[in-house]
Amino acid sequence: MIKRANPVDQAQPGQRLEELIGLVERALALAGDMQMHRTAAALEDALVQAERAANTSK
């Protein structure tokens, strides 16, 4: 059986953080659209942490 490489596994750490930030931003927008305020607050916290991690890794 041929094992295919996961594109995320091949990404650089900074690129992974940028992808994570993008995912959290999309989830945050969706949570806001659905009026899921607690979820949105948790996602905002995750976004801040991911952005801090991205800034410190540069």
Backbone bond lengths (Angstrom), bond angles and torsions (degrees), N, CA, C in turn:
res aa  C-N    CA-C-N  psi(-1)  N-CA   C-N-CA  omega(-1)  CA-C   N-CA-C  phi
1 M - - - 1.442 - - 1.523 108.96 -
2 I 1.314 116.45 135.27 1.461 121.74 -179.33 1.523 108.87 -89.68
3 K 1.319 115.14 127.13 1.464 119.79 177.84 1.520 108.28 -94.09
4 R 1.299 115.91 122.00 1.463 120.38 179.15 1.521 109.18 -86.88
5 A 1.310 115.03 141.97 1.459 120.26 178.83 1.523 109.81 -73.59
6 N 1.285 114.83 137.53 1.463 120.79 174.91 1.520 107.57 -79.62
7 P 1.348 119.12 125.07 1.469 120.37 -178.18 1.524 112.74 -57.74
8 V 1.329 117.50 -30.64 1.463 119.98 178.71 1.522 110.02 -67.11
9 D 1.339 117.33 -35.94 1.461 120.35 179.12 1.522 111.66 -64.39
10 Q 1.324 117.12 -26.77 1.458 121.16 -178.08 1.525 112.17 -88.37
11 A 1.311 117.15 -8.56 1.463 121.19 -176.62 1.524 110.71 -76.31
12 Q 1.308 114.93 152.31 1.458 121.15 174.44 1.529 108.54 -73.97
13 P 1.345 117.76 153.47 1.469 119.58 -178.49 1.532 113.72 -54.08
14 G 1.319 118.72 -42.56 1.462 120.84 178.66 1.514 111.99 -62.99
15 Q 1.333 115.46 -36.63 1.468 120.09 178.83 1.527 109.83 -67.41
16 R 1.314 116.98 -38.32 1.465 120.17 177.81 1.520 110.54 -62.04
17 L 1.328 116.22 -42.86 1.460 119.75 178.71 1.519 111.09 -62.44
18 E 1.325 117.06 -42.02 1.467 120.03 178.76 1.525 110.66 -63.40
19 E 1.334 117.07 -39.40 1.462 120.48 177.57 1.524 110.40 -65.93
20 L 1.331 116.54 -40.24 1.460 120.91 177.89 1.520 110.76 -62.75
21 I 1.318 116.41 -43.38 1.463 120.40 178.56 1.527 109.93 -60.09
22 G 1.323 117.28 -43.18 1.463 120.92 178.12 1.519 112.32 -61.40
23 L 1.327 116.40 -42.14 1.463 120.08 178.83 1.520 111.38 -64.59
24 V 1.328 116.02 -42.82 1.466 119.51 179.82 1.524 110.35 -65.31
25 E 1.339 117.20 -39.55 1.470 120.02 178.07 1.525 111.41 -61.97
26 R 1.335 116.79 -41.42 1.474 119.46 178.55 1.521 111.01 -66.67
27 A 1.336 116.23 -41.74 1.467 119.61 178.43 1.525 110.76 -64.68
28 L 1.329 116.28 -37.59 1.463 120.80 178.00 1.528 110.82 -63.04
29 A 1.317 116.89 -43.62 1.465 120.59 178.35 1.527 110.66 -62.50
30 L 1.321 116.61 -42.35 1.464 120.45 179.16 1.522 110.71 -64.54
31 A 1.322 116.92 -44.12 1.465 120.13 179.54 1.525 110.48 -62.48
32 G 1.323 116.67 -38.69 1.463 120.04 177.40 1.515 111.54 -64.79
33 D 1.337 116.38 -41.42 1.462 120.70 178.89 1.527 111.25 -63.20
34 M 1.319 115.96 -32.80 1.461 120.40 -177.84 1.529 111.86 -91.71
35 Q 1.331 116.66 4.80 1.458 123.18 179.94 1.529 111.87 56.89
36 M 1.311 115.47 42.89 1.461 122.02 177.08 1.534 106.90 -98.43
37 H 1.310 116.21 79.44 1.456 121.02 -168.93 1.528 113.28 -64.94
38 R 1.321 118.70 -40.61 1.468 119.92 178.98 1.520 110.69 -67.16
39 T 1.316 116.09 -40.71 1.462 119.99 177.47 1.520 110.03 -64.09
40 A 1.317 116.68 -42.20 1.461 120.57 178.94 1.522 110.75 -61.91
41 A 1.320 117.72 -40.93 1.466 120.92 178.97 1.527 110.62 -64.03
42 A 1.319 117.32 -41.60 1.464 120.67 178.69 1.526 110.60 -65.71
43 L 1.327 116.94 -39.33 1.462 120.53 178.58 1.525 111.13 -67.97
44 E 1.323 117.38 -36.22 1.466 119.87 176.56 1.527 110.27 -62.38
45 D 1.330 116.59 -41.66 1.464 120.33 176.93 1.526 110.85 -62.19
46 A 1.330 116.61 -43.09 1.464 120.53 178.96 1.522 110.82 -63.83
47 L 1.325 116.76 -38.37 1.460 121.08 178.98 1.524 110.67 -64.15
48 V 1.314 117.30 -44.41 1.467 120.98 178.76 1.525 110.13 -60.86
49 Q 1.319 116.98 -43.80 1.464 120.62 179.87 1.526 111.10 -64.68
50 A 1.331 117.09 -41.52 1.464 120.25 179.62 1.522 110.95 -66.17
51 E 1.330 116.93 -40.17 1.466 119.83 178.48 1.527 110.92 -66.03
52 R 1.326 117.26 -39.41 1.470 120.37 176.43 1.524 110.28 -61.81
53 A 1.327 116.04 -43.57 1.463 119.91 179.39 1.521 110.67 -63.78
54 A 1.325 116.74 -39.23 1.468 120.36 179.11 1.520 110.39 -65.21
55 N 1.317 117.51 -39.43 1.463 120.88 -179.30 1.522 112.18 -70.52
56 T 1.328 117.54 -34.34 1.465 119.45 -179.41 1.521 111.91 -79.07
57 S 1.337 117.40 -21.65 1.468 119.68 -178.76 1.519 112.63 -84.69
58 K 1.330 117.47 -8.30 1.470 120.71 -177.49 1.501 111.17 -84.08
